[in-house]
Amino acid sequence: GAVVSQHPSWVICKSGTSVKIECRSLDFQATTMFWYRQFPKQSLMLMATSNEGSKATYEQGVEKDKFLINHASLTLSTLTVTSAHPEDSSFYICSARRGWGGNTIYFGEGSWLTVV
Amino acid sequence: RKEVEQDPGPFNVPEGATVAFNCTYSNSASQSFFWYRQDCRKEPKLLMSVYSSGNEDGRFTAQLNRASQYISLLIRDSKLSDSATYLCVVDQTGANNLFFGTGTRLTVIP
């Protein structure tokens, strides 16, 4: 079964509204989670690294005020797309490392966002 | 220059064929290497790690060439269920994140 759960799997929202996506590690503590975005026929692009108890580290070109990341606990990170626009429509995936310094990365099931 | 470069394909092969994918990485300090499989509209799933000595898992063989900075994946006796996108992934020491190739699309044809 999944060790990283992401919710919702599918969401449709109106332009200008905000959408929150949750990423949970189910049976381990994840001090660091990662958020990716994937457009059709393209590879995953890292958006930000989410650190428990501190501010997220954003990749160049990703607007931190638009993509709000909160990592309030060792098992939960949230991504909020604020004032969503159609160009934000994409597949958003989170991932987490299992174990301290471990190399195994587990991905959430992903969330399909469609902004209309 | 991209951190990880991969031939996007697509590769269309008949069942039973042997197919190989290569990928190159730019940072010589990279320490960990993986192949992930991603099915359409799904999250990537770890297929196998790539070790310096090369490693095999059933029909799948992964190789690492540090001198030339490339990683390969060989699939023997292709099955229809092997149809997917294969992502080359590099973990840079200290970077605490993964770099993905664009993925290579494989379609196995009956």
Backbone of each chain as ProteinMPNN parsed JSONL, in Angstrom:
{"seq_chain_A": "GAVVSQHPSWVICKSGTSVKIECRSLDFQATTMFWYRQFPKQSLMLMATSNEGSKATYEQGVEKDKFLINHASLTLSTLTVTSAHPEDSSFYICSARRGWGGNTIYFGEGSWLTVV", "coords_chain_A": {"N_chain_A": [[0.816, -1.195, 0.0], [0.185, 2.355, -0.225], [2.677, 4.555, 0.978], [2.945, 7.18, 1.094], [0.501, 9.478, 1.054], [-1.685, 11.374, -0.937], [-3.899, 14.08, -1.316], [-6.487, 16.147, -2.669], [-7.134, 13.677, -5.283], [-8.118, 14.503, -7.696], [-9.059, 17.681, -8.772], [-11.155, 20.35, -9.573], [-11.299, 23.737, -10.153], [-12.463, 27.128, -9.98], [-11.206, 29.895, -11.82], [-9.136, 32.129, -10.087], [-9.713, 31.307, -7.546], [-8.553, 29.503, -4.581], [-6.667, 26.536, -3.984], [-6.078, 23.71, -1.978], [-3.685, 21.204, -1.467], [-2.961, 18.151, 0.041], [-0.307, 16.311, 1.551], [0.665, 13.367, 2.947], [2.754, 11.425, 5.018], [2.465, 8.089, 5.724], [3.317, 6.03, 7.515], [5.702, 6.796, 8.54], [8.042, 9.273, 9.658], [8.558, 12.285, 8.071], [10.884, 14.535, 7.655], [11.513, 16.109, 5.584], [9.843, 17.006, 2.694], [8.953, 16.969, -0.755], [7.782, 18.957, -3.432], [6.434, 18.628, -6.623], [5.785, 19.524, -10.039], [4.119, 18.559, -12.962], [3.753, 18.945, -16.293], [1.768, 18.037, -19.178], [3.298, 15.434, -21.009], [5.798, 16.135, -20.196], [8.687, 16.151, -17.99], [8.975, 15.603, -14.408], [9.104, 18.525, -12.481], [10.879, 20.045, -9.969], [9.371, 21.984, -7.518], [9.522, 22.987, -4.904], [11.171, 22.522, -1.762], [10.055, 21.155, 1.152], [10.319, 21.807, 4.487], [9.979, 20.536, 7.713], [8.613, 22.528, 10.175], [9.878, 24.836, 9.35], [10.503, 27.427, 6.872], [9.657, 26.825, 3.464], [11.862, 25.875, 0.803], [12.187, 27.34, -2.234], [12.315, 26.609, -5.716], [14.075, 28.214, -8.382], [12.179, 30.576, -10.126], [9.712, 29.756, -9.242], [6.883, 30.994, -7.74], [6.726, 31.983, -4.503], [4.69, 33.225, -3.12], [2.5, 32.521, -4.458], [2.368, 29.771, -4.509], [1.833, 28.348, -1.754], [3.421, 26.757, 0.864], [3.137, 24.608, 3.557], [4.501, 22.96, 6.277], [3.615, 21.574, 8.768], [3.771, 19.454, 10.486], [5.486, 16.347, 11.18], [4.42, 14.549, 9.497], [2.838, 15.704, 7.611], [2.461, 17.789, 4.845], [1.404, 20.675, 3.139], [0.273, 22.072, 0.066], [-0.743, 25.041, -1.227], [-2.376, 26.434, -3.858], [-2.695, 29.585, -4.754], [-5.097, 32.005, -5.887], [-5.715, 30.74, -8.384], [-5.008, 30.081, -11.841], [-5.847, 29.238, -15.255], [-3.42, 28.401, -16.448], [-2.145, 27.216, -14.374], [-3.059, 24.711, -14.248], [-2.289, 21.397, -13.879], [-0.333, 18.438, -13.083], [0.288, 17.714, -9.855], [2.702, 16.564, -7.641], [3.791, 15.07, -4.629], [6.62, 14.123, -2.639], [8.543, 12.094, -0.366], [11.359, 11.466, 1.69], [12.275, 8.413, 3.156], [13.317, 7.775, 6.292], [16.309, 8.809, 7.967], [18.603, 10.406, 6.034], [18.111, 8.507, 4.175], [17.91, 6.874, 0.981], [15.639, 6.145, -0.31], [12.906, 7.239, -2.004], [9.58, 8.075, -1.734], [6.624, 8.524, -3.541], [3.663, 10.516, -3.531], [0.299, 9.87, -4.694], [-0.317, 11.795, -6.478], [-1.902, 14.801, -7.687], [-4.389, 15.952, -9.751], [-4.901, 19.01, -11.069], [-7.293, 21.133, -12.362], [-7.974, 24.18, -13.661], [-10.604, 26.249, -14.314]], "CA_chain_A": [[0.0, 0.0, 0.0], [0.896, 3.627, -0.335], [3.288, 5.066, 2.192], [2.723, 8.62, 1.028], [-0.849, 9.685, 0.551], [-1.913, 12.728, -1.409], [-5.333, 14.319, -1.444], [-7.333, 15.226, -3.442], [-6.538, 13.13, -6.497], [-8.59, 15.329, -8.797], [-9.771, 18.867, -8.327], [-11.466, 21.368, -10.577], [-11.66, 24.955, -9.442], [-12.662, 28.312, -10.812], [-10.088, 30.821, -11.884], [-9.154, 33.124, -9.031], [-9.883, 30.682, -6.237], [-7.38, 28.813, -4.056], [-6.812, 25.093, -3.827], [-5.085, 23.123, -1.072], [-3.366, 19.793, -1.688], [-2.293, 17.605, 1.21], [0.618, 15.194, 1.355], [0.893, 12.744, 4.247], [3.528, 10.188, 5.126], [1.523, 7.285, 6.498], [3.875, 5.23, 8.609], [7.038, 7.248, 8.9], [8.168, 10.711, 9.807], [9.274, 12.879, 6.945], [11.292, 15.904, 7.967], [11.584, 16.839, 4.32], [8.992, 16.568, 1.586], [9.222, 17.704, -1.987], [6.626, 19.188, -4.299], [6.764, 18.667, -8.04], [4.709, 19.791, -10.98], [4.385, 17.891, -14.222], [2.853, 19.287, -17.384], [1.633, 16.901, -20.102], [4.427, 15.005, -21.829], [7.043, 16.682, -19.683], [9.154, 15.474, -16.793], [8.665, 16.273, -13.152], [9.936, 19.676, -12.158], [10.825, 20.361, -8.55], [8.884, 23.322, -7.209], [10.017, 23.447, -3.612], [11.49, 21.547, -0.727], [9.275, 21.513, 2.334], [10.999, 21.383, 5.701], [9.113, 20.583, 8.887], [8.883, 23.573, 11.144], [10.566, 26.009, 8.808], [9.999, 27.865, 5.575], [10.026, 25.995, 2.326], [12.869, 26.389, -0.126], [11.572, 27.317, -3.559], [13.207, 26.606, -6.874], [14.06, 29.457, -9.158], [11.041, 30.711, -11.035], [8.465, 29.365, -8.579], [6.45, 32.101, -6.884], [6.402, 31.494, -3.166], [3.422, 33.797, -2.66], [1.419, 31.868, -5.189], [2.36, 28.371, -4.103], [2.119, 28.38, -0.327], [3.727, 25.44, 1.396], [3.169, 24.529, 5.006], [4.916, 21.631, 6.738], [3.371, 21.823, 10.176], [4.094, 18.293, 11.309], [6.421, 15.419, 10.545], [3.731, 13.654, 8.575], [1.924, 16.428, 6.74], [2.839, 19.014, 4.151], [0.323, 21.125, 2.254], [0.564, 23.028, -0.999], [-1.926, 25.819, -1.582], [-2.252, 27.24, -5.071], [-3.553, 30.745, -4.518], [-5.551, 32.726, -7.074], [-5.35, 29.829, -9.483], [-5.342, 30.447, -13.215], [-5.804, 28.046, -16.118], [-2.051, 27.936, -16.699], [-1.699, 26.429, -13.207], [-3.571, 23.354, -14.414], [-1.131, 20.507, -13.989], [-0.271, 17.297, -12.177], [1.154, 18.074, -8.738], [3.074, 15.349, -6.9], [4.701, 15.261, -3.508], [7.433, 12.948, -2.317], [9.204, 12.175, 0.928], [12.4, 10.482, 1.968], [11.99, 7.589, 4.314], [14.495, 7.53, 7.108], [17.329, 9.841, 7.989], [19.62, 10.197, 5.019], [17.774, 7.38, 3.315], [17.814, 7.199, -0.431], [14.375, 5.741, -0.9], [11.934, 8.317, -2.126], [8.226, 7.607, -2.028], [5.791, 9.567, -4.111], [2.217, 10.471, -3.381], [-0.386, 9.444, -5.911], [-0.46, 12.931, -7.373], [-3.174, 15.516, -7.72], [-4.642, 16.623, -11.014], [-5.605, 20.275, -10.886], [-7.802, 21.794, -13.563], [-8.535, 25.49, -13.352], [-11.488, 26.632, -15.434]], "C_chain_A": [[0.852, 1.247, 0.0], [1.506, 3.999, 1.006], [3.233, 6.577, 2.243], [1.366, 8.827, 0.359], [-1.055, 11.145, 0.184], [-3.416, 12.901, -1.668], [-5.59, 15.793, -1.746], [-6.602, 14.705, -4.676], [-6.897, 13.989, -7.704], [-9.305, 16.54, -8.219], [-9.956, 19.818, -9.502], [-11.884, 22.615, -9.817], [-11.808, 26.095, -10.436], [-11.441, 29.207, -10.744], [-10.23, 31.867, -10.788], [-9.322, 32.555, -7.632], [-8.59, 29.98, -5.82], [-7.685, 27.34, -3.83], [-5.704, 24.568, -2.924], [-4.931, 21.629, -1.365], [-2.567, 19.307, -0.488], [-1.41, 16.415, 0.852], [0.957, 14.634, 2.738], [1.793, 11.525, 4.126], [2.778, 9.309, 6.125], [2.142, 6.517, 7.654], [5.319, 5.59, 8.905], [7.035, 8.767, 9.003], [9.051, 11.266, 8.699], [9.632, 14.321, 7.292], [11.355, 16.758, 6.712], [10.652, 16.192, 3.294], [9.26, 17.468, 0.395], [7.935, 17.828, -2.791], [7.092, 19.366, -5.734], [5.518, 19.044, -8.838], [5.088, 19.117, -12.295], [3.326, 18.288, -15.234], [2.828, 18.122, -18.364], [2.87, 16.683, -20.959], [5.749, 15.645, -21.408], [7.449, 15.954, -18.406], [8.73, 16.23, -15.543], [9.645, 17.424, -12.924], [9.768, 19.992, -10.68], [10.377, 21.803, -8.358], [9.53, 23.84, -5.931], [10.307, 22.257, -2.712], [10.839, 22.031, 0.568], [9.934, 20.942, 3.577], [10.098, 21.571, 6.909], [9.552, 21.689, 9.837], [9.617, 24.787, 10.627], [10.01, 26.348, 7.422], [10.492, 26.935, 4.47], [11.101, 26.683, 1.494], [12.334, 26.229, -1.536], [12.641, 27.298, -4.648], [13.054, 27.927, -7.636], [12.875, 29.456, -10.115], [9.711, 30.308, -10.43], [8.093, 30.448, -7.58], [6.009, 31.592, -5.521], [5.089, 32.053, -2.641], [2.235, 33.177, -3.366], [1.271, 30.408, -4.762], [2.822, 28.304, -2.647], [2.314, 26.963, 0.196], [3.837, 25.53, 2.912], [3.503, 23.102, 5.416], [4.842, 21.653, 8.257], [3.724, 20.648, 11.073], [5.007, 17.362, 10.522], [5.751, 14.478, 9.559], [2.838, 14.385, 7.584], [2.561, 17.679, 6.153], [1.683, 19.386, 3.244], [0.846, 22.135, 1.253], [-0.745, 23.735, -1.335], [-1.62, 26.661, -2.811], [-3.224, 28.396, -4.918], [-3.89, 31.444, -5.826], [-5.197, 31.937, -8.338], [-5.82, 30.356, -10.834], [-5.241, 29.213, -14.083], [-4.401, 27.524, -16.377], [-1.451, 27.175, -15.527], [-2.202, 24.989, -13.285], [-2.403, 22.414, -14.699], [-1.32, 19.325, -13.054], [0.732, 17.669, -11.084], [1.421, 16.816, -7.912], [3.996, 15.725, -5.75], [5.515, 13.989, -3.331], [8.093, 13.176, -0.968], [10.279, 11.117, 1.009], [11.993, 9.702, 3.202], [13.285, 7.348, 5.061], [15.518, 8.635, 6.984], [18.412, 9.501, 6.98], [19.326, 9.052, 4.091], [17.634, 7.807, 1.874], [16.485, 6.831, -1.045], [13.396, 6.892, -0.847], [10.593, 7.696, -2.471], [7.399, 8.777, -2.517], [4.341, 9.388, -3.674], [1.598, 10.111, -4.715], [-0.593, 10.581, -6.902], [-1.853, 13.535, -7.335], [-3.303, 16.23, -9.051], [-5.464, 17.877, -10.74], [-6.016, 20.828, -12.246], [-8.454, 23.092, -13.142], [-9.334, 25.958, -14.559], [-11.921, 28.087, -15.325]], "O_chain_A": [[2.066, 1.202, 0.197], [0.898, 3.773, 2.053], [3.444, 7.184, 3.292], [1.14, 8.39, -0.77], [-0.641, 12.043, 0.917], [-4.095, 12.001, -2.163], [-4.953, 16.642, -1.121], [-5.565, 15.244, -5.061], [-6.089, 14.177, -8.614], [-10.077, 16.414, -7.268], [-9.047, 20.051, -10.299], [-12.735, 22.548, -8.93], [-11.339, 26.027, -11.572], [-10.741, 29.261, -9.733], [-11.309, 32.423, -10.583], [-9.095, 33.253, -6.643], [-7.65, 29.875, -6.607], [-8.815, 26.958, -3.526], [-4.538, 24.931, -3.08], [-5.913, 20.897, -1.493], [-1.618, 19.96, -0.053], [-1.731, 15.624, -0.035], [1.475, 15.35, 3.594], [1.612, 10.694, 3.236], [2.491, 9.74, 7.242], [1.503, 6.38, 8.698], [6.069, 4.784, 9.455], [6.139, 9.443, 8.497], [10.146, 10.767, 8.438], [8.786, 15.214, 7.229], [11.262, 17.983, 6.777], [10.688, 14.982, 3.073], [9.737, 18.594, 0.541], [7.11, 16.914, -2.818], [8.006, 20.138, -6.025], [4.383, 18.904, -8.383], [6.256, 19.115, -12.685], [2.143, 18.0, -15.053], [3.751, 17.309, -18.388], [3.413, 17.616, -21.552], [6.702, 15.685, -22.186], [6.649, 15.229, -17.815], [8.2, 17.339, -15.611], [10.848, 17.298, -13.15], [8.651, 20.182, -10.199], [10.931, 22.724, -8.957], [10.017, 24.969, -5.875], [9.77, 21.162, -2.878], [11.049, 23.161, 1.009], [10.087, 19.728, 3.702], [9.523, 22.641, 7.104], [10.712, 21.765, 10.241], [9.946, 25.685, 11.403], [9.16, 25.639, 6.884], [11.574, 26.354, 4.54], [11.223, 27.908, 1.489], [12.06, 25.115, -1.982], [13.712, 27.888, -4.513], [12.049, 28.631, -7.533], [12.609, 28.476, -10.812], [8.671, 30.505, -11.059], [8.874, 30.784, -6.69], [5.029, 30.854, -5.41], [4.44, 31.425, -1.804], [1.097, 33.301, -2.915], [0.158, 29.89, -4.67], [4.014, 28.218, -2.35], [1.474, 26.088, -0.009], [4.521, 26.391, 3.465], [2.868, 22.15, 4.961], [5.86, 21.739, 8.944], [3.949, 20.817, 12.271], [5.261, 17.579, 9.337], [6.417, 13.707, 8.869], [2.147, 13.744, 6.792], [3.121, 18.51, 6.868], [1.052, 18.515, 2.647], [1.732, 22.938, 1.547], [-1.735, 23.092, -1.686], [-0.714, 27.495, -2.799], [-4.439, 28.201, -4.95], [-3.083, 31.475, -6.754], [-4.482, 32.412, -9.221], [-6.872, 30.983, -10.952], [-4.611, 28.232, -13.688], [-4.212, 26.315, -16.512], [-0.389, 26.564, -15.651], [-1.811, 24.146, -12.477], [-1.635, 22.618, -15.639], [-2.316, 19.22, -12.339], [1.903, 17.912, -11.374], [0.496, 16.097, -7.534], [4.865, 16.586, -5.885], [5.142, 12.92, -3.814], [8.19, 14.306, -0.49], [10.137, 10.018, 0.472], [11.443, 10.249, 4.158], [14.234, 6.783, 4.518], [15.564, 9.326, 5.966], [19.052, 8.452, 7.058], [20.181, 8.653, 3.301], [17.287, 8.95, 1.577], [16.225, 7.174, -2.199], [13.102, 7.44, 0.215], [10.49, 6.887, -3.393], [7.468, 9.879, -1.972], [3.862, 8.271, -3.476], [2.281, 10.052, -5.737], [-0.999, 10.349, -8.04], [-2.837, 12.875, -7.0], [-2.436, 17.016, -9.434], [-6.586, 17.802, -10.24], [-5.197, 20.969, -13.153], [-9.392, 23.089, -12.344], [-8.816, 26.051, -15.672], [-12.662, 28.576, -16.177]]}, "seq_chain_B": "RKEVEQDPGPFNVPEGATVAFNCTYSNSASQSFFWYRQDCRKEPKLLMSVYSSGNEDGRFTAQLNRASQYISLLIRDSKLSDSATYLCVVDQTGANNLFFGTGTRLTVIP", "coords_chain_B": {"N_chain_B": [[22.877, 23.737, -19.304], [21.145, 20.69, -18.854], [20.586, 18.94, -15.772], [20.132, 16.222, -15.891], [19.975, 14.246, -18.71], [18.022, 12.718, -21.156], [16.988, 10.471, -23.66], [13.978, 11.132, -25.159], [12.505, 9.376, -26.67], [9.706, 8.339, -28.695], [10.024, 4.819, -27.944], [9.131, 2.128, -29.771], [8.532, -1.164, -29.56], [8.477, -4.673, -30.433], [6.782, -7.327, -28.672], [8.828, -9.336, -26.587], [11.197, -8.308, -27.457], [14.478, -6.856, -26.899], [15.364, -3.951, -25.219], [17.094, -0.886, -24.776], [17.83, 1.868, -22.675], [19.434, 4.989, -22.316], [20.982, 7.442, -20.196], [22.368, 10.575, -19.362], [24.288, 12.392, -16.936], [25.114, 15.529, -15.415], [26.552, 16.365, -13.184], [29.421, 15.438, -11.685], [29.729, 14.765, -9.075], [27.537, 13.422, -8.242], [25.825, 10.903, -6.451], [23.902, 8.891, -6.111], [21.737, 6.828, -8.015], [18.893, 6.168, -10.001], [16.279, 4.264, -11.554], [13.061, 5.069, -12.432], [9.668, 4.187, -12.95], [6.947, 5.431, -14.735], [3.577, 5.337, -15.137], [0.884, 6.293, -17.313], [-0.618, 9.223, -16.22], [-0.117, 8.674, -13.574], [1.749, 8.427, -10.447], [5.381, 8.453, -10.268], [7.142, 5.386, -9.853], [9.528, 3.55, -8.031], [11.723, 1.673, -9.901], [14.253, 0.436, -9.987], [17.324, 0.736, -8.14], [20.543, 1.999, -9.093], [23.62, 0.568, -9.117], [27.176, 0.859, -8.647], [28.532, -1.385, -9.541], [26.816, -2.426, -11.287], [23.602, -3.896, -11.684], [21.023, -6.375, -11.495], [17.64, -7.227, -11.993], [15.575, -9.572, -12.403], [14.23, -9.33, -15.546], [15.368, -6.924, -15.962], [18.193, -4.84, -16.238], [20.555, -2.733, -14.83], [23.059, -0.294, -15.402], [25.968, 1.555, -14.507], [28.114, 4.089, -15.481], [30.585, 5.795, -14.361], [32.778, 7.215, -15.269], [32.066, 8.141, -17.782], [29.767, 9.289, -17.099], [27.125, 8.228, -17.41], [24.04, 6.401, -17.314], [22.403, 3.308, -17.684], [19.591, 1.359, -18.772], [18.463, -1.837, -19.292], [16.074, -3.78, -20.828], [14.956, -6.958, -21.071], [13.271, -9.409, -23.114], [10.729, -8.084, -23.61], [7.57, -7.166, -22.268], [4.054, -6.604, -22.724], [3.114, -5.227, -20.573], [5.242, -3.707, -19.844], [5.088, -1.312, -21.044], [5.402, 2.062, -20.635], [6.572, 5.146, -19.159], [9.958, 5.7, -18.649], [11.958, 6.916, -16.178], [14.98, 8.498, -15.629], [16.868, 9.066, -12.783], [18.691, 11.159, -10.657], [20.508, 11.567, -7.726], [21.905, 14.091, -6.035], [24.676, 14.489, -3.954], [24.162, 15.923, -0.863], [22.375, 17.721, -1.901], [19.844, 17.062, -1.382], [17.632, 16.526, -2.93], [16.001, 15.196, -5.848], [16.981, 14.809, -9.241], [15.358, 14.733, -12.264], [15.255, 12.997, -15.355], [13.817, 13.679, -18.603], [12.342, 11.531, -19.216], [11.716, 8.45, -20.911], [9.635, 7.241, -23.307], [8.179, 4.139, -23.613], [6.675, 1.789, -25.69], [5.334, -1.32, -25.914], [4.597, -3.548, -28.389], [2.053, -5.801, -29.453]], "CA_chain_B": [[22.85, 22.294, -19.52], [20.279, 20.027, -17.906], [21.262, 18.044, -14.832], [19.965, 14.853, -16.376], [19.471, 14.238, -20.086], [17.504, 11.406, -21.505], [16.318, 10.419, -24.956], [12.547, 11.014, -24.858], [11.862, 8.349, -27.476], [9.28, 7.082, -28.103], [10.525, 3.537, -28.418], [8.063, 1.163, -30.024], [9.218, -2.442, -29.79], [7.578, -5.824, -30.362], [6.915, -8.208, -27.505], [9.981, -10.217, -26.629], [12.412, -7.597, -27.86], [15.338, -6.269, -25.888], [15.453, -2.507, -25.451], [18.011, -0.229, -23.832], [17.735, 3.316, -22.534], [20.586, 5.622, -21.689], [20.796, 8.79, -19.712], [23.62, 11.178, -18.905], [24.134, 13.378, -15.876], [26.144, 16.555, -15.569], [27.323, 16.602, -11.964], [30.256, 14.271, -11.402], [29.665, 14.444, -7.653], [26.302, 12.681, -7.983], [26.145, 9.672, -5.737], [22.878, 7.843, -6.185], [21.093, 6.825, -9.327], [17.716, 5.313, -9.968], [15.32, 4.248, -12.645], [11.673, 5.063, -12.005], [8.69, 3.943, -13.999], [5.733, 6.219, -14.555], [2.464, 5.029, -16.027], [0.138, 7.48, -17.693], [-1.444, 9.868, -15.201], [0.181, 8.109, -12.266], [2.996, 8.899, -9.883], [6.528, 7.591, -10.557], [7.427, 4.342, -8.873], [10.901, 3.091, -8.146], [11.939, 0.413, -10.605], [15.463, -0.117, -9.389], [18.475, 1.599, -7.919], [21.655, 1.648, -9.977], [24.833, 0.469, -8.331], [28.407, 1.014, -9.432], [28.925, -2.663, -10.13], [25.742, -2.905, -12.147], [22.701, -4.786, -10.969], [19.999, -7.016, -12.313], [16.422, -7.62, -11.291], [14.761, -10.256, -13.398], [14.494, -8.948, -16.939], [15.899, -5.564, -15.975], [19.592, -4.692, -15.856], [20.981, -1.332, -14.773], [24.5, -0.109, -15.426], [26.434, 2.911, -14.233], [29.461, 4.391, -15.955], [30.927, 7.075, -13.726], [33.766, 7.943, -16.082], [31.35, 8.813, -18.859], [28.587, 9.904, -16.485], [25.846, 7.801, -17.945], [23.342, 5.284, -16.686], [21.614, 2.607, -18.686], [18.602, 0.371, -18.344], [18.216, -2.834, -20.335], [14.902, -4.615, -20.576], [14.955, -8.139, -21.959], [11.999, -10.111, -23.274], [9.723, -7.061, -23.3], [6.161, -7.541, -22.104], [3.112, -5.507, -22.97], [2.991, -4.47, -19.329], [6.404, -2.832, -19.671], [4.775, -0.02, -21.67], [5.384, 3.115, -19.611], [7.672, 6.102, -19.304], [11.039, 5.347, -17.737], [12.63, 8.14, -15.76], [16.324, 8.398, -15.057], [16.855, 9.977, -11.645], [20.012, 11.32, -10.04], [20.468, 12.178, -6.399], [23.183, 14.727, -5.807], [25.087, 14.503, -2.56], [23.975, 17.182, -0.168], [21.341, 18.555, -2.507], [18.603, 16.658, -0.738], [16.501, 16.333, -3.823], [16.265, 14.353, -6.997], [16.891, 15.413, -10.565], [14.713, 13.79, -13.171], [15.32, 13.142, -16.801], [12.507, 13.946, -19.195], [11.626, 10.265, -19.363], [11.688, 7.789, -22.22], [8.371, 6.548, -23.468], [8.285, 2.81, -24.229], [5.444, 1.075, -26.024], [5.576, -2.683, -26.383], [3.517, -3.849, -29.336], [1.799, -7.258, -29.541]], "C_chain_B": [[21.986, 21.643, -18.448], [21.087, 19.1, -17.006], [21.252, 16.601, -15.33], [19.363, 14.91, -17.777], [19.134, 12.821, -20.501], [16.826, 11.489, -22.858], [14.822, 10.213, -24.715], [11.832, 9.903, -25.622], [10.834, 8.981, -28.394], [9.971, 5.864, -28.725], [9.317, 2.609, -28.567], [8.718, -0.161, -30.396], [8.207, -3.573, -29.734], [7.798, -6.601, -29.07], [8.115, -9.123, -27.678], [11.28, -9.541, -27.009], [13.216, -7.155, -26.642], [15.511, -4.789, -26.213], [16.339, -1.885, -24.374], [17.789, 1.279, -23.844], [19.012, 3.826, -21.881], [20.212, 6.988, -21.152], [22.141, 9.296, -19.234], [23.335, 12.202, -17.829], [25.332, 14.305, -15.88], [27.052, 16.705, -14.355], [28.108, 15.358, -11.57], [30.228, 13.866, -9.933], [28.4, 13.67, -7.293], [26.64, 11.314, -7.416], [25.152, 8.541, -5.94], [22.084, 7.986, -7.472], [19.946, 5.809, -9.314], [17.04, 5.317, -11.332], [13.924, 4.153, -12.018], [10.805, 4.77, -13.226], [7.455, 4.787, -13.703], [4.711, 5.806, -15.601], [1.645, 6.295, -16.243], [-0.762, 7.959, -16.553], [-1.271, 9.271, -13.803], [1.489, 8.686, -11.732], [4.141, 7.967, -10.276], [6.704, 6.556, -9.452], [8.82, 3.799, -9.114], [10.953, 1.728, -8.835], [13.163, -0.287, -10.017], [16.505, 0.97, -9.155], [19.583, 1.128, -8.86], [22.929, 1.682, -9.165], [26.055, 0.478, -9.237], [28.799, -0.26, -10.162], [27.89, -3.183, -11.126], [24.857, -3.859, -11.371], [21.554, -5.226, -11.859], [18.821, -7.389, -11.431], [15.502, -8.255, -12.318], [15.165, -9.873, -14.806], [15.168, -7.582, -17.072], [17.347, -5.531, -15.483], [19.959, -3.215, -15.906], [22.498, -1.269, -14.715], [24.818, 1.353, -15.149], [27.864, 3.045, -14.753], [29.838, 5.772, -15.438], [31.884, 7.899, -14.594], [33.076, 8.748, -17.171], [30.069, 9.473, -18.375], [27.306, 9.522, -17.216], [25.351, 6.546, -17.227], [22.514, 4.608, -17.77], [20.638, 1.65, -18.028], [18.34, -0.542, -19.53], [17.008, -3.663, -19.922], [14.92, -5.758, -21.585], [13.546, -8.723, -22.027], [10.824, -9.186, -22.916], [8.317, -7.643, -23.243], [5.287, -6.324, -22.408], [3.021, -4.602, -21.743], [4.198, -3.574, -19.043], [6.157, -1.451, -20.289], [4.584, 1.036, -20.595], [6.448, 4.137, -19.994], [8.708, 5.794, -18.242], [11.866, 6.592, -17.449], [13.984, 7.82, -15.14], [16.407, 9.454, -13.952], [18.215, 9.976, -10.967], [19.869, 12.075, -8.732], [21.845, 12.77, -6.121], [23.486, 14.803, -4.32], [24.881, 15.894, -1.961], [22.867, 18.045, -0.73], [19.968, 18.241, -1.948], [17.403, 16.677, -1.673], [16.959, 15.517, -5.02], [16.173, 15.17, -8.275], [16.388, 14.354, -11.532], [15.077, 14.066, -14.616], [13.907, 13.37, -17.326], [11.686, 12.681, -19.346], [11.694, 9.75, -20.784], [10.427, 6.961, -22.297], [8.608, 5.231, -24.204], [6.889, 2.253, -24.476], [5.828, -0.286, -26.564], [4.358, -3.126, -27.176], [3.312, -5.361, -29.432], [2.343, -7.837, -30.846]], "O_chain_B": [[22.076, 21.997, -17.273], [22.115, 18.552, -17.404], [22.235, 15.87, -15.204], [18.341, 15.563, -17.987], [19.867, 11.871, -20.229], [16.161, 12.479, -23.163], [14.436, 9.208, -24.118], [10.71, 9.527, -25.284], [11.068, 10.099, -28.854], [10.429, 5.892, -29.867], [8.589, 2.348, -27.609], [9.381, -0.263, -31.428], [7.185, -3.454, -29.059], [8.866, -6.536, -28.46], [8.384, -9.62, -28.772], [12.35, -10.139, -26.896], [12.709, -7.09, -25.522], [15.775, -4.427, -27.36], [16.329, -2.307, -23.218], [17.587, 1.882, -24.898], [19.588, 3.175, -21.01], [19.247, 7.607, -21.6], [22.964, 8.518, -18.751], [22.265, 12.812, -17.81], [26.427, 13.924, -16.294], [28.2, 17.129, -14.488], [27.529, 14.348, -11.17], [30.647, 12.764, -9.58], [28.22, 13.3, -6.132], [27.596, 10.66, -7.834], [25.527, 7.369, -5.941], [21.8, 9.086, -7.946], [20.033, 4.747, -8.698], [17.206, 6.232, -12.139], [13.651, 3.281, -11.193], [11.168, 5.067, -14.364], [6.983, 4.846, -12.568], [4.955, 5.915, -16.803], [1.71, 7.239, -15.456], [-1.557, 7.196, -16.002], [-2.167, 9.354, -12.962], [2.237, 9.342, -12.456], [3.898, 6.802, -10.589], [6.448, 6.822, -8.278], [9.24, 3.612, -10.256], [10.314, 0.768, -8.405], [13.103, -1.447, -9.609], [16.56, 1.974, -9.865], [19.558, 0.001, -9.356], [23.277, 2.713, -8.589], [25.98, 0.153, -10.422], [29.335, -0.213, -11.269], [28.067, -4.242, -11.728], [25.337, -4.562, -10.482], [21.176, -4.557, -12.821], [18.983, -7.807, -10.284], [14.751, -7.57, -13.012], [16.312, -10.071, -15.208], [15.495, -7.149, -18.177], [17.681, -6.115, -14.452], [19.707, -2.534, -16.9], [23.14, -2.09, -14.06], [24.058, 2.256, -15.499], [28.714, 2.196, -14.483], [29.453, 6.79, -16.013], [31.798, 9.126, -14.639], [33.449, 9.888, -17.449], [29.371, 10.135, -19.144], [26.507, 10.381, -17.591], [26.108, 5.773, -16.64], [21.988, 5.269, -18.666], [20.83, 1.199, -16.898], [18.034, -0.082, -20.63], [16.94, -4.178, -18.806], [14.901, -5.539, -22.797], [12.74, -8.549, -21.113], [10.033, -9.489, -22.023], [7.934, -8.488, -24.052], [5.735, -5.179, -22.35], [2.872, -3.385, -21.855], [4.173, -2.776, -18.106], [6.941, -0.526, -20.073], [3.704, 0.913, -19.743], [7.127, 4.006, -21.012], [8.374, 5.642, -17.067], [12.399, 7.231, -18.356], [14.101, 6.98, -14.248], [16.053, 10.612, -14.174], [18.81, 8.923, -10.734], [19.188, 13.098, -8.658], [22.828, 12.042, -5.987], [22.614, 15.151, -3.524], [25.365, 16.897, -2.487], [22.458, 19.013, -0.09], [19.046, 19.052, -2.032], [16.269, 16.833, -1.221], [18.138, 15.199, -5.174], [15.38, 16.107, -8.372], [16.914, 13.244, -11.607], [15.192, 15.216, -15.04], [12.93, 13.266, -16.585], [10.479, 12.742, -19.576], [11.727, 10.525, -21.74], [10.181, 6.091, -21.461], [9.175, 5.22, -25.296], [6.037, 2.249, -23.588], [6.558, -0.393, -27.549], [3.23, -3.08, -26.686], [4.282, -6.118, -29.488], [2.219, -9.037, -31.088]]}, "name": "protein", "num_of_chains": 2, "seq": "GAVVSQHPSWVICKSGTSVKIECRSLDFQATTMFWYRQFPKQSLMLMATSNEGSKATYEQGVEKDKFLINHASLTLSTLTVTSAHPEDSSFYICSARRGWGGNTIYFGEGSWLTVVRKEVEQDPGPFNVPEGATVAFNCTYSNSASQSFFWYRQDCRKEPKLLMSVYSSGNEDGRFTAQLNRASQYISLLIRDSKLSDSATYLCVVDQTGANNLFFGTGTRLTVIP"}
